[in-house]
Amino acid sequence: MKLFPFGHATHPQWPMGAGLVLAQLRAQMALADYASAPTLGLLYVTDHYAPYAREILDHLGAELPEVTDWAGTVGVGIAANNVEYFDEPAMAVMLCDLPTDQYRVFSGVAPLGLGFEVQTALVHADPETPDLAELIAEMAARTDTGYLFGGLASSRSRTVQFAAGGNGNIRGQGAAGGVFSGGLSGVAFGEGVHLISRVTQGCQPIGRERTITAADGNVILEIDREPALDLLLSELDISLDAPQSAMPALRATLVGLTAAGTRAVGRTGSFGADVRVRHIIGLDPVRRGVAIAERIEAGMSMAFCQRHAQAARADLTRICAEIREELEPEEMSLPLAAAMASREAMATPSPARRIAGAVYVSCTGRGGAHFGGPSAELQIVRHALGDVPLVGFFAAGEIARHHLYGYTGVLTVFTEAG
């Protein structure tokens, strides 16, 4: 298995930034451990470069003619191995060496056709798209696994997506040139592309898992047959008679939800991937209810939770460890054992780790500041997962399975079979 070449750079002028990225890609493509002729490029740019999206894609396509397909989007921040770029002009590119019959680039004007069996898909979406949650669910239903990963573009200016195939255009997209606004786009993968993906909620449950027994719209009225507001105040050990001390605790508290019959809290005490974390948006003292940012149905499982740096760091480390454990066989080969035993897992990227590349999509509300410093989030990934090729972006909403999340991170790695 060959490593995916990747590069990233920041520069006030996009041609100079592109030149730095191309130099990194070409240097890696000349190395024995890296793919020398990849065909799929993943491109992420910060919104400083959004006005030049068409020029950037055309330039990269001309400089890398062997890369026939492109996908990506814009973010207020983008990610690469061990670094994040926020509020500065930057781009990150990863070139994926995948069988050309095992993936398809798609967009709203060039949707997936018949005859290609989709296992999973990397999805980028415009947050202004109507009925977005329904579109994501429909897209997931078209895959054999029901699993999507990706996120919503984020931008303070133009919101763009990249989706180009073949000679730079996908049949049906006309003169769009591979740069779009609105709808969904991305890459669908067949069964020959092997992925492992995990979701980090960055939240710590503060009480046991419970069941919603009465609700009205987005107001939870009863939890385990008890008034919802009374239970919330009891678990936080606060009183509305002392609002100055109660309000900070309430603002820091959220609700983790899952569908009826699905567990919210796993055996490790952490939220599972099916949990959707939603803000508390109001209290109903008359009905003793708690209003949250989602419609509620009786029978749903839930748990109150809090989001803070310590919980976020621990949960991000957990998903990286789960990925590594899934990749490590009980009896490791000598090269794999040496790679895993390297000091702080920070050695030169190695095919022995069985990770060719990774995509990380995190929330714009997370980033370094939430984790304690610039690039701290990506440094945690590198420390826990190892020094592997990685690109991604900070999204206005994260996509995993058939759900649309907020304040989460979605880490996906491309790996070899088995």
Secondary structure, 3 states (H helix, E strand, C coil): CCECCEEEEECCCHHHHHHHHHHHHHHHHCCCCECCCCCEEEEEEECCCHHHHHHHHHHHHHHCCCCCEEEEEEECEEEECCEEEECCCEEEEEEECCCHHHEEEECCCCCCCCCCCCCEEEEEECCCCCCHHHHHHHHHHCCCCCEEEEEECCCCCCCCEEEECCCCCCCCCCCCCCEECCCEEEEEECCCCEEEEEEECCEEECCCCEEEEEEECCEEEEECCEEHHHHHHHHHCCCCCCHHHHHHHHHCEEEEEECCCCCCECCCCCECCCCEEEEEEEEECCCCEEEECCCCCCCCEEEEEEECHHHHHHHHHHHHHHHHHHHCCCCCCHHHHHHHHCHHHCCCCCHHHCEEEEEEEEECCCHHHHHCCCCHHHHHHHHHHCCCCEEEEEECCEEEECEEECCCEEEEEEECCC
